[in-house]
Amino acid sequence: MPGYVDCHCHISARDFDEDIEEVIENAKKAGLLAVLAVAEHVGEFDKIIELCQRFPGFIFPALGVHPVQAVSAQQQRGASMQDLAAALPVIENYKDQLVAIGEVGLDFTPRFVSGESDKDVQRKVLVQQAQLAKRLDLPLNVHSRSAGRPTIQLLKEEGVEKALLHAFDGRPSVAMEGVKAGFFFSIPPSIVRSEQKQKLVKQLPLENICLETDSPALGPEKQVRNEPRNIRISAEYVSQVKGVSLQKVMEVTTQNALRLFPKMKPALAR
C-alpha cells in the first residue's frame, strides 16, 4: 500500500491532547501509513504505549531518554544517569512492543552543557541506550543537535548498525560519514526554511533518507504547531531538490523506514 511513514514524531505532546482524533484522521487523509512516536523522558512512556493501543497499526512506540531534560517550562538541563536509571525498567517492561529506542543522542548546545563533564554524562547515557538497543535488536532514533560528528563517532564506536539521525543539523560532509556507516537521516517540513537542510538533502543519497515531522516542532512555519499531515511538505521538497517524482520519494523513503524499523512491517502489510 503506497503512503508515507513519519519516522520521528512527538504525538504524545500536550499540544495534541485536545484534538488527537482529528490530528490522526488528517494524517491518514494526507497519505500517512504510520507514525513513530518518540519519547523524551520516562514520564511519557505510559502515554505513548496507550496511544499505540488506541491507534493500533498506525502509531508505533519508541522509548528512550533524550539528552536534554526539562526541569520546568523555562529551564532545561542535560540528561543524567538518574534519568536513565528511572527509564530502564519501564523500557524493559515494554520491550516487546517497541520498534525502536529513542529519542536518544547528544545535545551540545551551549545553554545545556557547562563543560566536558556534562558532555561525558550525556555520552554515558547514550552508550548505555546504544547497548540496550543492540541487546534488544532495535534501531536507535537519534538526536544530535550541535553534536553531529561526536554522535556519529560514538555510534560507530559502539558498533551501532541501525540508526536514524533525525533533523540532522551538521554539515553534509559529516552526514556522509553516517551514510558510510549505513545510517539513515530523516527530513522535517522545516526544510522549506532551512538552507542547511536543503544542502543536506542535496548530498544525501535517497536510499539513506527518511521523512519525519518532529511534530509539534519543526513545521514549515516557525511557532506554528506542526502535525504529521505535513509529512508531504518534506516529501515534496526532497522531490524538488533530488529532481525525482513525489511518487519515487514516497516509495523509497517508506521502504527505507521499513528496512530500519522492520517491526512495523506486519501491521502495514495488512
N, C-alpha and C positions, 0 to 999 in steps of 0.2 A: 504494500500500500504506500503510495507516494505521500510525502509530508516532511515536516521539519522536526528536529529534536532540539529543545532548549537545554543545553548541557550544563548550565550554571544559573540557578535562579533561587532567590530568597522568597519563595512563595509563602513561607511561614511568617514573614514580616507583618507587623501590626498594620501596616499600610493596606493590607488586603483583608483584614478581619471583617469589614462591613459588607464587602461585595465579592467574596471569593467565588461564589457560584457563577456570577456574571463574568468575572475575570477568566475563569476556566472555560466557560462557554465561548467567549470571544477568542480565546486562544485556539480552541478547536476549529472555529469558523475560519481562522486565519491560516489553517493548514498544519497546526501542530499535532504531532503524534504522541509526544511525551515531553515531560518537564522533569529535569533532575533537580530536586530540592536539596540545597546545601545548607549546612548548619554553621553557626559561628561559635556557639557555646552550649554547654550541657543543658542550659535552661530551655532550649527549644527542641531538644531531641524528641521528647514525647509528642510534641505538637506536630513535628514533621511526620512521624510514624502515623499519627491519627489522620493527617491529610492524605497520606498514601492509602490508608484504608478507606477513606471517604471517597477518593477518586482513584480506584484501583485500575492498574493498567495504563494510567496516564501520568500520575505523579509518582516518582521513584526516589527513595531516600539515599542521601549521603550524610554521614555524621562525622564530625571532626572538630578540632579546636583551632580556631582562627588565630593568626599571630598577634592580632590586636583585640583586646577585650575591653568592653565598656564598663566603666566604674559608675558613671551616671550619664545623663543625656549630654552633658557638657565635657565630660572627662573620659579619656581612654588611656590604656596602658598596654605594654607588651604582655603577651601570654606568659604564664608561669607554670612551673611543674605542678603546682597545686591545682590549676585549672585542668591540666591533663589528667591528674590523679582522680579528680571528680568525674571526668568524662569516660575514662576507660571501662569501668564496669558496665556502664549503660550501653556503650558501643558493643561490648561483648554480649550483652543481653539481646541486642537486636541484630547481631552479626549476620544471621541467615537471611534477613530481609534486605540487607544493604546492597547497593550496586556500586558504591564507591566509598572511600574515606575522604571526607572534606567538609568544609573548606579548610585546608591546612596551608602552611607555607611560611614565608618570611616577609616582613614589612620593616624596612629600614628607613622609613620616613622620619626625618629628624625629630619631629614632635613626639614620636612614640618610643624612641630609643635615646638614652642619655649617654651611652658609651658601649664599649666592646662587651661588657658583662651582660647588658640587655640583649645584644645580638646573640651571644653564646647561649643564653637561656632559650631564645626563640629557636636556635638551631637544635638544641636538645629536644625541645617539644616536637619539632618536625621529624627529627631522626626516629624518635620512638613511634610516631604515627606512620612513618615510612616502613618501619619494621613490622608494625601491626598489619599494614596493608599487604605486605609480602606474605605474611603468615596466613592471612585470610584469603589470599589470591584475589585481591581487589585493587582497582586502579586508584590513583590519587587525583583529587580535584584541587588544584594548587593556585594559591595567591602569591604574587611575587613583586609587590609594589616597591619601587626604589631598591630592588634586590634581585634583578633578573639573573645576572651572572652567578652570584652566590647560590641562588636557589637551584639553578640548573646544575651547577657544580656539585652541590650536596646530593641532589637526586642521583646523579651519576655515581658518586662515591658510595652511596648506599645500595647501588645495584637496582634501582627502580627502573622497570622497563615499561610500565604503563602509567602515563601521567597526562593530565590535561592542564596546560598553563592558561588560566583564564585572564582575559583583559590584560595581556602582557604589555608592560609599559617601557620595556627596554629597547635597545637598538636591534634592527633586523639582523645584524651580524651575530649578536648574542643569541637571538632566537634560533638562528641556523645551527648553533651548537646543540640546541634542544632537538631540532629536526634530525640531526645526525644520530641522536640517541633514541630516536623513534617516538618522541613526544608529540602531542597534539596541542594546537593553540585555538582557543575559541574567541570569536569576534563579536563584540556587543554592538547595539544600534548606535552608540556614541561615536562610531567610526565616521558618521556623517559630519562630525565637528572636531575630529581628531586627526591632524596631519600625521602624527606618529603612527596611529593605527592604519592609516591609508598606506604609508610607506611599508609597514609590516606586511600587509596583505599582498603588496606587490612582490615581495621577496619570498613569502612562504609558498611552498607547493600546495596546490589544492588538496592533495592527498593527506596533508597534515592540518587541515583547517576544519574546525567545528564551529557551530553557531551557539551563541548564548544571548541572554538579555541582561543578566545580573539584576533583574527586577528586584526591588523598585528603583535601583540606581542605574546609571549609565544608559539612560534613554537618549533619543535623538535631540531632545531639548533639555537644557540644564534646569534643575529644580522642578521638573515636572515628573510625576510618578511614571516610571516605566512599567510595562506589562509584557508578559510572554508573547502576546499577539504581535509585538513589534519585532519579532524574530525575522519577519520578512524584510524589514529595513536592512538588517545585517546582510541577509542573503542577496538582496538587490545590489547593495554596494559592492559586495565581493564579486558578483557577476559583472558589474561595470568595470571594476579595476582589473579583473582577470580576463575580460573580453570573452567570456563564455556565457551560455544561456542560463537563465534563472533555474530552469529545469535541471541542468547539469550540476549547478551548485547545490540544489536541494538533494539530488541523488547522492552525490559524492560526500557531502557533509553528513548526511544521515547514515550512509554506510560507515563513515569514519566513527561516528558516535556509537554505532552498534559493535564495531570492532573493539572500541575502547571499553564500552560498558555492555558486555555480552549478556549480562543477566536481564537486560531489558528485552532481548530478542523474543523470547516466548510470548510475552504479552502483546508485542507489536505484530507478531505473525498471525494473530487471531483474526 
